[in-house]
Amino acid sequence: MIIKGGSRAGPRQLAAHLQRTDTNERMEVLELHSGLDDLAATFRDWQTLSEGTRGKKGLYHVNIDPDARYEMTPQQWARAVEVLEQELGLDGQPRAVVLHEKKGRQHIHIVWARTDLETMTMRSDSNNYLAHERASLKLEREFGHEHVPGKHAKRDRTKQPEFPRAEVSHAEHQQAERSGLSTQERRAQLAALKSSCDSGMTFKAAVEEAGYVLARGDSKDFVLVGPEGSVYSLSRELKMKAAEARAFMANVDRDTLPTASDAKAQQRERHKDAEPPAFEMQRPPVEDLAPATKAQGEITDAQERDSGAPELAPAVAAALAAREQAEAEKLAKWHHAELRQLRHVLVLEAREKIDGLRRQQQAERERFIRDGKLSGIEGYIEALQNRLNPGRGAEKRLERDTAWKHLRERQAIERADLRTLLRQDRAEHIAELKERHDQQRRDQQAGFARDRVRYAEDSARAARLLAQVEQDRREAELQRQEGRAAEPPPRPAK
């Protein structure tokens, strides 16, 4: 059972994501501790409360995703929320629980308000990843699910051989959804290509023929950019160590390869004909706003009248065009603000993870230096042995220098791997946000089209009603004239 999440802001974006029905076969709000029946308004109020504590992230959003082999009952979902709430220390806080079903699999999202109204302080979110894993382990044991350690479990996997590791991370799952090819299928494809190649150059030609672009990553590593624009680490995809991957690609000059961003631009250029046109802020001219469309050549006015398509009055069309332009610009400004906020949040999270790795590596180096210094009787015996056998001392120093060099090299690789993962995670989050923005723009354009049709139909009905009223008036006037003509002339006065 995978539990993932953290503190955040952006209430409107979060509510829109939770209520999406285009990417989810089913969406149901299971709980909403609020006086409003509106997720966006509720989240906005919760975020506003955090401003009284000078906090920036007033919401805590998390999703619980069990393994596909297990089907959860409503009671189990409720128990999972209860256990996670206790582990996170969010007892008694207002929450919203939303159920999503996608491709036959169910998962839930929970959003808590972090502001404690009694103390007007923010509930702490420190060590939240460990709380996620404690809750996951407790629920797996309680429900009888097979345990899979999360990505924040201890690094020494040899101490937990009875637990299988997750084969695919959440980021890789999202990449698979965008590419339409599962992670296992993609890696099997690349492994088959590698087995048929005897050098890096032949492998480069093979992957490019398969639709990938080989690019240079950070440090000395290679990456692959898929047709959909996702960036994959070559060593990870081939299940090789970084040094082994570099040795296999030794005859490929990295300096001649494009960067990952350039390779993504090449893929976009290559597939732009197959992609839908990008949204443009410029609205079509007024005369093109009529609901009737022109296809297979020009349509004459007589053909439009015969087809029964209502016409939109020029004044109404101009007013609609101005309103649609204003709403489109407003949505674009909101999207820009959301993207800027997301980038800011990702930068802060990346900085926190990099600082954590830096502190861990510094502690490891200090421990190495401390372990190498012998004191007391042990130091005296070591110095005496080195004095009696100078060769032994030189070997010891060479061995320690080599170990120190390997330590620094390994730490450099860890830093480079973390930077690569952070860039991939950033690209995936931004791509997901842009995908949501594209869908919102498409929904807005569809709404504009429906409004134009509705206004045109209303205008047509109004015109027919006016014509009918005018015809009735004329008929009444004609009847009055005929009635006066039939009356006998008045008699002359005597």
Buried (B, 14 or more C-beta within 10 A) or exposed (E): BBBBBBBBBBBBBBBBBBEEEEBBEEBEEBBBEBEEEEBBBBBBBBBEBBEEBEBBBBBBBBBBBBEEEEEBEEEBBBBBBEBBBBBBBBEEBBBBBBBBEEEEEBBBBBBBBBBBEEEEEBBEBEEBBEBBBBBBBBBBEEBEBEBBBBBEBEEEEEEEEEEEEBEEBBBBBBBBBBBEBBBEEBBEBBEEBBEEBEEBBBBBBBBEEBBBBBBBBBBBBBBBBBBBBBBBBBBBBBEBEBEEBBEBBEEBEBEEBBBBEBBBBBBEEEEEEEEEEEBEEEBEEBEEBBBBEEEEEEBEEEEBEEEEBBBBBEEBBBEBBEEBEEEBEEBBEBBEEBBEBBBEBBEEBBEEBBEEBEEEBEEEEEEBEEEEEEEEEEEEEBEEEBEEEEEEBEEBEEEEEEEBEEBEEEBEBEBBBBBBBBBBBBBBBBBBBBEBBBBBBEEBEEEBBEBBBEBBBEBBEEEEEEEEEEEEEEEEEEEEEEEEEEEEEEEEEE
